[in-house]
């Protein structure tokens, strides 16, 4: 049996992971933003799970919360950094305040909670950190740049962490879902307040397309959750887990683009070094 700490369990993939872990017989520590959500979860899953309030911008609260959880439930075997927000808008349209809000939720919150849990995993010489990223954490899209940047940053530190933590018995997996039927493209989607007409055919088209697929996305959250749990329980979990056909296509497009540029500039790259 594993003890899971999962952020953002109120809906979507986070909720599905929590439910699938419980079905497997594991114990779930779930974070929510509303007291009513905490109360309902604890009522539904008494003795099998424990819900807590956690504000991803409250860094001091992270330490207090994790200490309480470990004191009460002894260990955290799996940390799932799932909580985050979507955001659409051209780079020029996005204010610094809007960009910082996205990074607080998608990057700094995950970074701080990871840092807070790591000492306990190091002590046990065991653990698995699962970062819920996106196919947009590998490939950027016009109109999605700030969200892309936050997920690129999440992937960057996680890839380095995987190398640092492996000798300590701690595994890291970056999950890269494509579009899934969650609230992401609906009420969970933030948008740049400023709209510039010159970006209508690029960022504007992306905004409309993203909102237009709400409820029609190809991805099934429950199937995704089971794939994540299977990977966590596998003997040799991979660093990355793409989920969905669109995710596979996005990653393939990015790899082909990088490969093309490498081949085109190989001679130039080799020419600029000391003889």
C-alpha positions in Angstrom: 0.0 0.0 0.0 1.2 3.5 -0.9 0.5 6.8 0.7 -0.3 9.5 -1.9 -0.3 13.2 -1.5 -2.2 14.7 -4.4 -2.9 18.4 -5.0 -5.9 19.8 -6.8 -8.3 16.9 -6.2 -11.6 18.8 -6.6 -12.0 17.9 -10.3 -10.3 16.5 -13.5 -7.3 14.3 -13.5 -6.4 15.0 -9.9 -9.8 13.8 -8.7 -9.5 10.7 -11.0 -6.0 9.8 -9.6 -7.3 10.1 -6.1 -10.3 7.8 -6.8 -8.2 5.3 -8.7 -5.6 5.1 -5.9 -8.4 4.6 -3.4 -9.9 1.8 -5.5 -6.5 0.1 -5.5 -6.5 0.2 -1.7 -4.0 3.0 -1.2 -4.3 5.9 1.2 -4.8 9.4 -0.2 -4.0 12.8 1.3 -5.8 15.3 -0.9 -5.5 19.0 -1.1 -8.4 21.4 -1.8 -9.0 25.2 -1.9 -12.4 25.3 -0.3 -13.4 24.1 3.3 -16.6 22.6 1.9 -14.6 20.4 -0.5 -12.4 19.2 2.4 -15.5 18.4 4.5 -17.2 16.5 1.7 -14.1 14.4 0.9 -13.4 13.5 4.5 -17.1 12.5 4.9 -17.0 10.3 1.8 -13.7 8.6 2.4 -13.3 8.5 6.2 -10.4 6.2 7.3 -9.3 5.7 3.7 -8.2 9.2 2.9 -7.6 12.6 4.4 -8.4 16.0 2.9 -6.7 19.3 3.8 -6.8 22.9 2.8 -3.7 24.1 0.9 -3.1 27.4 -0.9 -0.4 26.9 -3.5 0.8 30.5 -2.9 1.3 29.9 0.9 4.8 28.7 1.0 5.0 28.8 4.8 1.9 26.7 5.0 3.5 23.9 2.9 6.0 23.1 5.6 3.4 23.1 8.4 1.0 20.9 6.3 3.6 18.3 5.3 4.9 18.0 8.8 1.4 17.4 10.1 0.7 14.8 7.4 3.9 12.9 8.0 3.4 13.0 11.8 0.0 11.6 11.4 0.4 9.2 8.5 4.1 8.4 8.9 5.2 8.8 5.3 4.5 10.1 1.8 5.3 7.5 -0.9 3.9 9.4 -3.9 3.6 13.2 -4.4 1.4 14.2 -7.3 1.7 17.9 -8.2 -1.5 18.2 -10.2 -3.0 21.6 -9.2 -2.6 24.3 -11.7 -4.3 26.7 -14.1 -4.7 27.2 -17.8 -4.1 30.5 -19.5 -4.6 31.7 -23.1 -3.3 34.9 -24.6 -0.6 36.2 -26.9 2.7 37.1 -25.2 2.3 40.8 -25.9 -1.3 40.7 -24.6 -0.3 39.2 -21.2 0.4 41.5 -18.3 3.2 40.7 -15.8 0.6 40.2 -13.1 -1.2 37.6 -15.2 2.1 35.8 -16.0 3.1 35.7 -12.4 -0.2 34.2 -11.4 0.3 31.4 -13.9 3.8 30.7 -12.6 2.7 30.8 -9.0 0.2 28.1 -9.6 2.0 25.9 -12.2 5.6 26.3 -11.3 6.4 27.8 -7.9 3.7 25.9 -6.0 4.9 22.6 -7.5 8.6 23.5 -6.9 8.0 24.5 -3.2 5.9 21.4 -2.4 8.5 19.2 -4.1 11.2 20.8 -2.0 9.2 20.3 1.2 8.4 16.6 0.6 11.9 15.6 -0.5 13.6 15.5 2.9 11.0 12.9 4.1 11.6 10.8 1.0 15.3 11.1 1.4 15.0 9.8 4.9 13.1 6.8 3.7 15.3 6.4 0.6 12.1 5.9 -1.3 9.5 7.9 -3.1 8.0 8.9 -6.4 7.3 12.5 -7.5 4.7 12.8 -10.3 4.5 16.2 -12.0 1.4 16.8 -14.1 2.7 18.8 -17.0 1.2 18.9 -20.5 2.0 18.2 -24.1 2.4 22.0 -23.9 5.3 21.5 -21.6 7.3 20.2 -24.6 5.8 22.1 -27.6 4.6 25.7 -27.5 1.6 27.0 -29.3 0.7 30.6 -30.4 -1.7 32.0 -27.8 -0.5 29.6 -25.1 3.0 30.9 -24.5 2.8 31.8 -20.8 1.2 28.5 -20.0 3.8 26.8 -22.1 6.6 28.7 -20.3 5.3 27.6 -16.9 5.2 23.9 -17.9 8.6 24.1 -19.7 9.9 25.4 -16.3 8.2 22.5 -14.4 9.7 20.0 -16.8 13.2 21.6 -16.6 13.6 21.3 -12.8 11.9 17.9 -12.8 14.3 16.5 -15.4 17.3 17.7 -13.3 15.7 16.4 -10.1 15.3 13.0 -11.6 19.1 12.8 -12.0 19.7 14.2 -8.5 17.2 12.0 -6.8 17.7 8.6 -8.5 20.8 7.6 -6.4 18.6 8.4 -3.3 15.9 5.9 -4.2 13.5 8.6 -5.4 11.8 8.5 -8.8 10.4 11.4 -10.9 7.9 11.2 -13.7 6.6 14.0 -15.9 3.1 13.3 -17.2 2.3 15.1 -20.4 -1.5 14.9 -21.2 -3.0 16.3 -24.3 -6.6 17.7 -24.1 -8.7 15.9 -21.5 -12.4 16.3 -20.6 -11.8 18.4 -17.5 -12.6 22.0 -16.5 -9.3 23.2 -18.0 -10.8 24.7 -21.2 -14.0 25.8 -19.4 -14.2 27.6 -16.1 -10.6 26.7 -15.3 -9.2 28.7 -18.2 -7.7 32.1 -17.6 -7.4 34.6 -20.4 -5.4 37.7 -21.0 -7.5 40.8 -20.3 -5.9 42.7 -23.2 -6.7 41.7 -26.7 -4.7 43.0 -29.7 -6.3 42.7 -33.1 -3.1 42.0 -34.9 -2.9 38.6 -33.1 -6.5 37.6 -34.1 -5.3 35.0 -36.6 -2.8 33.4 -34.2 -3.4 33.8 -30.5 -7.1 34.7 -31.1 -7.7 31.6 -33.2 -6.1 29.5 -30.5 -8.3 31.0 -27.8 -11.4 30.3 -29.7 -10.4 26.7 -30.6 -9.4 25.9 -27.0 -12.8 27.1 -25.6 -14.6 25.4 -28.5 -13.3 21.9 -27.6 -14.5 22.2 -24.0 -16.4 18.9 -23.2 -15.3 17.4 -26.5 -11.6 16.6 -25.7 -10.3 13.2 -26.6 -8.8 12.4 -23.2 -10.6 10.3 -20.5 -9.5 11.4 -17.0 -10.2 8.0 -15.4 -8.2 6.1 -18.0 -5.4 8.6 -17.6 -5.4 8.1 -13.8 -5.1 4.3 -14.2 -2.2 4.8 -16.6 -0.4 7.0 -14.0 -1.0 4.5 -11.2 0.2 1.6 -13.3 3.4 3.5 -14.1 4.0 4.4 -10.4 3.6 0.7 -9.5 5.9 -0.4 -12.4 9.4 -1.7 -11.7 11.1 0.9 -13.9 8.9 3.9 -14.4 10.0 6.3 -17.2 10.8 9.9 -16.9 8.0 11.0 -19.2 4.5 9.7 -19.7 2.6 11.2 -22.7 -1.2 10.7 -22.6 -3.5 10.9 -25.6 -3.1 10.8 -29.3 -2.7 14.6 -29.5 0.1 14.5 -27.0 1.9 11.9 -29.0 1.5 14.0 -32.1 2.8 17.2 -30.3 5.8 15.4 -29.0 6.6 13.9 -32.4 6.3 17.4 -34.0 8.7 18.9 -31.5 11.2 16.1 -31.9 11.1 16.4 -35.7 11.6 20.2 -35.5 14.6 19.9 -33.2 16.1 17.2 -35.3 15.7 19.2 -38.4 17.4 22.3 -36.9 20.2 20.1 -35.5 20.9 18.6 -38.9 20.7 22.0 -40.6 23.2 23.7 -38.2 25.5 20.8 -37.3 28.4 22.2 -39.3 27.9 25.7 -38.0 27.8 24.4 -34.4 31.0 22.4 -34.8 32.8 25.4 -36.5 32.5 27.8 -33.5 34.7 25.8 -31.0 38.4 26.3 -30.3 40.8 24.3 -32.6 
